[in-house]
């Protein structure tokens, strides 16, 4: 990365020299100031600066995974450790039972929507949220051969996805809002049972009931 910075600074230096030359020409010949700023005078200087920048870029060579991958991984080791920590936190959040809020008989009229499969399957979410962008990053890397761009793009994508997942599932567990189809999750046979306080006594599948308490916020949307 330092080598790229040196190239960029060299490019800026060339352009600063160009404008210094133009300023000196204007001071020496004020009558011809408009001529000094014409495109015919600027083009050779700009082309020279671009040529020097391209020569420096070629001398640096391409930054591939094989040549610079280990150095990048070592430099950003702490970033990847934080990423692993986010994965661990997310797994723990998924294991924790959500808050089971009170669901009474008078609430069931709004929770009797049919229990159906997801319109967008759960497995499809990581496909278009993670896999598709990564494939695009790899395609760009194959064309540009810049492992720095590939690394930063993948790292940024994973950070955004994991931070979103941790925040979303944390709120889901804390709120415990029942889904609109909670009745059929809780009573798959249609026979509702309540305790003496009017709270539901579910006899459905535990994993299905558990997901029934994770209505808000929407994981697909986030």
N, C-alpha and C positions, 0 to 999 in steps of 0.2 A: 504493500500500500504506500510505503514511503517513496518508492520509485515512481509511482503514478503521481504523487504529489509534486515531486521534483519536475516531472514533465509539465504538469499544469502550471507551476510557477514559472518555468522557462517560457511557456507560451504567453503568459501574462507579461513577462518581462519584454518579450519581443514586441508586443503591441504597445506597451508603455514607451518603448524606444521610438516606435513609429510616430506616436502622438507628440513626443518631444521634438522629433525632427520637423514635424509639421508646424509646431509652435515657433521654432527657431526660424523657419522659412517665412512665416507670417510677420515676424518682427523685422526681419531683414528687408522684406519687400511687401509693405502694407498695401501698395497699389495693386498687387497681384494676388491678394488674399483669396479672392474667389477662385482664381485659377489653381491655387495650391490645394483647395479642398475638392477639386474635381475628381470624378471617379477614375479618370485615366491615370492620375497620379497616385491614387490610393491603391488601386488593384495590384501593381507590382509589389508594393510593400506588404500587403495582406497575403498575397500568394507566397511570398518569401517566408513569412511567419508560419503559415500553414504547412509549408514544405518542411521547415525545421521541426515543427511539432510532429509531423508524420514520421520523419526520420528517427526521432527519439522514441516514438511509439514502436516502430519496427525493431529498433535495437533492444528494447525491453523484452520482446517476445511475448507469446501468449501465456496466460496464467491458467494452467490446467490443474486438474485434481491431482495428477501424478507429481507435478513439479511443486505445487504450492499448497496442496490439500492438508498435509500434516502441519505446516506452519500456521495455516488459518485455524485448524482445530485446536492447536496449542494456544494460540492467541485468544480465542473465544471459548476456552475451556469452562470458565465460570458461567458464561451464558448457557452452555449446554447443561451444566449441573443444575442451574435454576430451572431449566426446561424439564429435567428429570424430576426435580422436586415438585413441579406443577403436576406432572403425571401422577406421582404418588398421592398428592393431595386430592386430585380428581377421583382416583380409585377409592380412596377412603370415603369421600363424599357419596360415591355410588353405593358403597356398602352400608352406610348409615341409613337407618330407617327414617323416612320423612315424618314430619309432625302429623299425627292423626287428629285432625280437628273434629269437633262434634258435628255429626251428620244425623239430624233427626228425621222423623217420619214426614213432617210437614215440608221438608226440603226436597223430598224425593221426586216431587212433580217436575222439578227443573233438572233432574239428573237421570231421566229415563230414556235418554237418546240410545238408539241401537248400538250395541258393541260391534264395531267393524274394524277391519284391518286399516292401517295407516294409508292415506292417499299416497304419501311419499314414504317408501320403506325406510326403516332405520339405517340399513346398510348403505342406502343411496346417499345419505347425508355426507359421510366422509369421502365418498367418491367425487362429488362435485365441489365439496368445500376444501378438500386437501389434495386428493390424487390428481384431479384435472389441473389445478394451478401448478403442481409440481411437474407434471408432464410438459406444461408450457415453459416453465423455467428451464427444464432440461433441453428442450428444443432450442431455446435462445442460447443456452450455453454451448450447444454443438455448433452453432453458427458463429458465436463471438469468441468462444474459448476463454471466457473470463470466469474463473472459479470464484472470485470475490463476489460478483453479482449473484451467482448461483447460491453461494453459501448464505449471503445476507437475505436473499429472497426467501429461501426455505426456512431459515431461522425466524425471520419475521412472521411468516405465515403460521408456523407452528406455535409461536408465542401468542399470536392473536387468537388462534383456535382454542388453545388450552386455557388462556385467561378467560375467554368467553364461556367455555364449558364450566370452569370452576365457579364463576360468578352465577351463571344460570342455574346450575344444579344446587348451589348453596341456597339460592332464593327459593327454589322448588321445595327443598327439604324444610326450610324455615316456615314457609307459608302453608304448605300441605293442603292446598285447595283441591277439592274433588273435581274430577273430570265430568263432563256432561253425561257420560255413559256409566257413571259410578254405580247406579242401581244394579245393572246387569253384571258388573264386575263383582259386586258384593253378594248378589243373589242370582247366580246363573240359572237357577231353576224357577225364578220369578216369585219365590216365597220369602217375603221380607220378615225379619225377626229383629226385635228391639229389646233392650234391657229396661229396667224399671225407671230409668231416667230419660228414656226415649231415644237413646243412642243406638246406632245400628250394631247388630251382631252378625258380622259377615261370615259366610261359610263357602266362599269361592276360593279360587286358587290364590295363594298368598302373594306370589309375584305379580299377578294381575291386579290384585287389590292394592298392592304397594304402588304400582304405576298409576293407579287411579287417584292417588293423592298428590300427583305431580302435574297439575293442570297449568299452573302459572309459575314463571313465564314460559312461553312456547320455546322448546328446544330447537325445533326446526327453523323458527323465525330467527332466533339469535344466531 
